[in-house]
Structure formats: structure tokens, C-alpha cells
Amino acid sequence: MRNALRRFPWEELKYVLWLPVYLLSFFVIERVVVTGYWPTQGWMDGYIPFCEWFVIPYCLWYPLLAAVGLWLLWKDRKGFRRYMCFLALTFFASALIWLLLPNGQDLRPAAMPRDNPLTRLVAGLYAIDTNTNVFPSVHVVGAIGAAWAVNRTPSLDGHRLLRGATAILALFICLSTLFIKQHTVLDVIGGLGLSLAVGLPLYSRDTVRRIWPAVGQD
């Protein structure tokens, strides 16, 4: 136990200090933006049915992000730093967009079409998370970031099945936001665009070393 604690990369934990700040800002913005928001739903959203089964991949977002972070922390410190920077930059950029452009969606069903454990879980999510601050979707951003980090870490070279499974899970997480009516098609597109805008330069070796040498170090 002592040896494990001694080997733990404690110095890398400073890259997690952004998380409580983001969570605080998220809950503050959730209380500020409640009415008078820009509705992000469009005509395409009307063709997407409500399906409570998608709450399963939606909830898997949380353990996915944590599992990827813990794996990288132990096996790939450079990958961990990049992963944390990706999440911090995209999450705070999302919060800034919510402040500058208050938005929300009006797609949630007034009453659940069925009564079962999954619909009750969706109703619980509705109660915890409001229908505002949806563009861009941080669920999409986080899922893409996790899949990107898994794909780019040398510690998983040769584990093509695991990388493929992570990519598929990320895809289902993105779709789940639509089928449980947490987000709109536009929210998903916004999350994809933000992920590319941050991820492409961040995972470029030369760009990272030039802007932030510590993130590019092995």
C-alpha cells in the first residue's frame, strides 16, 4: 500500500484543479439562465423519438470520463495532461457560451409515455439538470474527448478492440442526448465543432510543445 501511494503521480493532480471551479460555475449559470433563452430545437428534432433505453449510455458518460482519466494518470501522464486540458478548455468555453448566449430546449415530454425504471431515471435526470445551457453539449464534448484520449495514448497500442469499443460508446453517448431529449441536433453539432476546434490543435505535437511545453512532455 505504501509503495502504491509512493508511486502515485501526485504532481499531476494540479491538472484537476479546474474541475471544482467549473462545477461551481455550472451550478451558478443553471440558476441564472431559466427563462428568456434562445431555443435550440429545429425541425430535425421532431423526427427523433423519445427512447428511455438511451439513458443507459447517457449515464455511462460519467464513469467513462473518470475511467479514462484514471487510466491515463497511471499509464500515460502526457496523455492525462492533454485530456485534462481538453476537458477544461471545452467545458469552460461551453460555460462562456451559455453566459453570452443563454440557450435551452423545449423538447422534454410533459409526461413520460411509459412507467418503468428507465423512464423514472430519465425523470430524475430532468429534475437534477435543467433544460437550459444545452448548446454546445458537454456530454458530446466529454465523450469525444475520452474517445480521442484513448485513441491517442501509446499505453493502449495493440488494444484495437478497446479503442473501437470506446469510440462506439462515445457515439452512443452522443446519440443518447437526442433520444432522451436532453439535447437537440444543433447542440450535438455544436459539441462536435467545439471538440474539433480544441482537440485538433491540442493533439498536434508541435502546437502543444510551442504553446504549453509541460503538456507536451513525456
N, C-alpha and C positions, 0 to 999 in steps of 0.2 A: 504493500500500500504506500509506504513512504517513497519507494523508488518511482512508483507511478506518479505521485504528487510532485516529485523532484523533476521528472521528465516532462511534466505538463508545460506547454508553452504559454506561461502566464503573461509574457510580454505582448502576446498577440491580442490579449483581451481588450486592449485600448481601442481596437478597431470595432468593438461592440458598443462603445460608449454612446454612439449616436442613437441607439435603439430606444432608451427611455425618453430621450428628448423628442424623438419622432412620435412615440405613443402619446406623450403629453400633448403635443401639437395636434395630433389626430383627434383626440377627445375634445379638445377646445374647439376645433373647427366644426366638429359634429354638433356642438351646441350652438354655434354661431349661424351656420347655414341650415335653416329649417324650412323657410318659405322664400318665395320670390326667386327661385333658382331657374337656371336655364335647363329645360327638359331635353335630355339627350336621345330619347327614343325616336325611331324612324319607322318607315313602312316595313322594312325587313323584319323588325322585331315582332310584328303581328303574325308572321308565319312560323314563329318558333313556339312550340307548345310548352306548357309547364310540365316538367317531369321530375318528380321528387327523388328518383334514383340518382340523379346527378349531384345530390347533396353529399354523397359519399366521396367522390373525387374532390368536391369543393372543400370538404373538411380535411382531406389528406394534404392540402396545401401547407398547413401548419407543421405537421411532422416532417414533411418533405424539406421545407426550408431549414428546420432545425437539424435534421439528419445530415444534410449536405454540409451545413456549417461545421458540425462536429467532426465529420469525416475529414474535411479539409484542414481543420485545426490540428488534427493528429498526423495526417499524412502529407499535406501539401500546404505549407504556410504561405507561400506566394499565392497559391490559388485561394486560400482563405482571405488574404488581404484584398485581392481583386473582387472576390464575391461580396465581401462586406462593403467595399467601395461602390460596387454596382448597386446593391440594395439601398445604401444610404443616399446616393445621388438620385436614383429614380424615385425613391419614396419621398424625399424632401421636395423634389421637383413636382411630384404629384400634389403634395400639400400646398405648394405655392400656386399651382394652377387652380386648386379649389378655392383659395383665397381671392385670387384675381378674377376668376370666372366661376362664381358659385353655380353648381350644377347638380342635377338629380335626375331620377327617372320615375315614371308613374306606371310601371308595368306589374307591380305586385298584385296578385289576386286579392280581392276583398275578403274572400273566404276560401279555404283550402277545398279543392274538388273532392278530396278523399280524406279519411281519417285513418292514419297509420303511423307507426313510429317515425318514418322518414318525413312525412308532412309535418309532424309535430316538431321534428328537429329543424325543418325549414322555418316554421313559425317562431321557434326560439331564436334563430339567427336574425329574423326580421326584427324581433324585439330588442336584440342587442345592437344591431347595426342598422342605422337609418338608411333611407333610400336616397340620401344626398351624398355628395363628394364621390361620384362614381366615375368621372372622366378625368384622367385615364384610370383604368382598373389596376390597382396594385396587386390584385390576385393574379392578373395576367403577367404583370411585370415580375412578380416574385417567382412565378412558375417558370417563365422563360429564363430568368437569372439562374435558377437552380439547375435547369437542364443545360444551360450554357457552361456553368461551372463544372458540372460532371463531365461534359464532353471535352473540356479543355484541360482537365487535370491529368498529368502523367501518371499519377498514382492508380489510375483505372485503365491504363493501357492494357489491351488484351481482354477487357471486360465489355465486349461489344453488346452482349445481351443486357447487361445492367444499364449501359448508356442508352440503348434503344428503349428499354422499359421506362427509364426516367423521362425520355422525350415523349413517349406515348402518354405517360401520366400527366406531364405538363400540358399536352394537347387537351386531354380530357378535363383538366382543371380549367383551362380557358373556356372550353365549351360549357362546363358546368355553370359558369357565371351567367350564361344566357338562359339555360334551361330551368334554373330555379329563380329566374327573374331578379337576380341581384344586379345585373349589368345589361347594357344594351350593346348592339353590334358596334356602335360608334365608340363605346367605352373600351371594347376589346381592341379595336383598331388603334385607338389612342395609346393603349398599353403596349401594343406591338411596336408602334412608332417610337415611343419613348425608350423602349428596351433597345431598339436598334441604334438610336441616337447616342445612347450612353455606352452600350456594350461594344459596338464596333471599334470606337477609338480606345476603349479601356482594355480590350483584349488584343490590341495591336502592340506588340512588344516595344517597338521603337517609340511610339507615342507615350506609353506608360513610363518608360525609363526617362524620357525627356521631361515630362510634366511632374511626375512623382516617383523619384528613384526608389523609395522604400517599398513601393508596391511591386515594382518590377524585379526586386532582388529575390534570389533563391533562399 
